Amino acid sequence: SGLALCEGDCDNDDDCNDDLVCWHRTSLDAYTDGTALEEVPGCVGLGSSSWDYCIPPTLRDVGLDASGLALC
């Protein structure tokens, strides 16, 4: 039972449930109360400045032509 979406503190992807990935902060800058200045992608709020959080994996361009697709 790993961490759910927007939960922390993870160290690597194995700490997160399902296909979530562990997002590592690039900055430990914080407000005086310890709240982070950097937003957690895909989550609401800033979280703790010293924690890393489980987020959905990011989409990336694989170079395939998506023309001709219709709405689901």
C-alpha positions in Angstrom: 0.0 0.0 0.0 1.9 3.0 -1.3 1.1 6.7 -1.4 -1.9 8.0 -3.3 -2.2 10.9 -5.6 -0.8 14.1 -4.0 0.5 12.3 -1.0 4.0 12.4 0.3 6.7 12.0 1.3 8.0 9.7 -1.4 11.6 8.9 -2.3 11.1 7.0 -5.6 8.3 5.8 -7.9 8.0 2.5 -5.9 6.6 4.5 -3.0 3.6 5.6 -5.0 0.5 3.6 -5.9 -0.4 2.4 -9.4 1.2 4.4 -12.2 1.9 7.5 -10.1 5.5 8.9 -10.1 7.4 10.5 -7.3 7.9 14.2 -8.1 11.1 15.6 -6.4 11.2 19.3 -5.5 13.7 21.4 -7.3 13.6 24.0 -4.5 13.4 23.8 -0.7 12.5 27.5 -0.4 9.6 27.9 1.9 7.5 30.5 3.8 8.3 30.9 7.5 5.6 28.3 8.4 7.3 25.6 6.3 4.8 25.8 3.4 6.6 25.4 0.1 6.9 28.2 -2.5 6.8 25.6 -5.4 3.4 24.1 -6.5 3.1 20.4 -6.7 2.1 19.5 -10.4 -1.4 18.1 -10.7 -2.2 18.9 -7.0 -3.9 21.7 -5.2 -1.8 23.6 -2.7 1.9 23.9 -2.0 2.5 21.1 0.6 5.6 20.9 2.8 8.8 22.3 1.5 10.8 19.3 2.4 8.5 16.6 1.0 8.3 15.0 -2.4 4.8 14.0 -3.7 3.2 11.3 -5.8 1.8 12.8 -9.0 0.4 11.4 -12.4 3.1 10.7 -14.9 3.5 13.5 -17.5 2.6 13.0 -21.1 5.3 13.2 -23.7 5.3 13.5 -27.4 6.2 10.1 -29.0 6.0 11.5 -32.6 3.0 9.7 -33.8 0.5 11.4 -36.2 -2.9 11.8 -34.4 -4.8 13.0 -37.5 -8.0 11.3 -38.3 -9.0 10.7 -34.7 -12.6 11.3 -33.6 -14.1 12.3 -30.3 -14.9 9.4 -27.9 
